[in-house]
């Protein structure tokens, strides 16, 4: 019976030492396609992509091709922004110009969700899209940046 308190004390001390010596790795920004062959992330560019927008007096119904980049939106696991190309009021292309995530798992989830979100946008022709299960934060940030780009283009 005298050994029980000694074992509990030893286990507590060992656990406390383990917690004190625990180290996390620093958070680094990872952009799509930046991983090198060995899995080590390459340095990510922090500079935002250039934005091309239509003049304010351009009519939403004109058939010329216009492109705009939405605001960079910070979500739970990183930052992203969306670029939209429209011809008149028809959305012809959507891409993510900047994706920086805090960890590899978030990068992987985002890279899987973004093509599905792109498909949703091209089908719906608006920012009113369904989110992707398991990528809720990415979906919300994508829709917010998309709406910002559509507002710049005067596309409803």
Protein Blocks (a to p, Z undefined) as FASTA:
>chain_A
ZZmmmmmmmmmmmmmmmmmmpccdddddddehkacfkopacdddfbdcddddddfklcfk
bcbdcdddddddddfkbccddddddehjacfbdcdfbdcdfbfklmmmmmmmmmmmmmmm
mmnopabdcddehilmmmmmmmmmmmmmmmmnopZZ
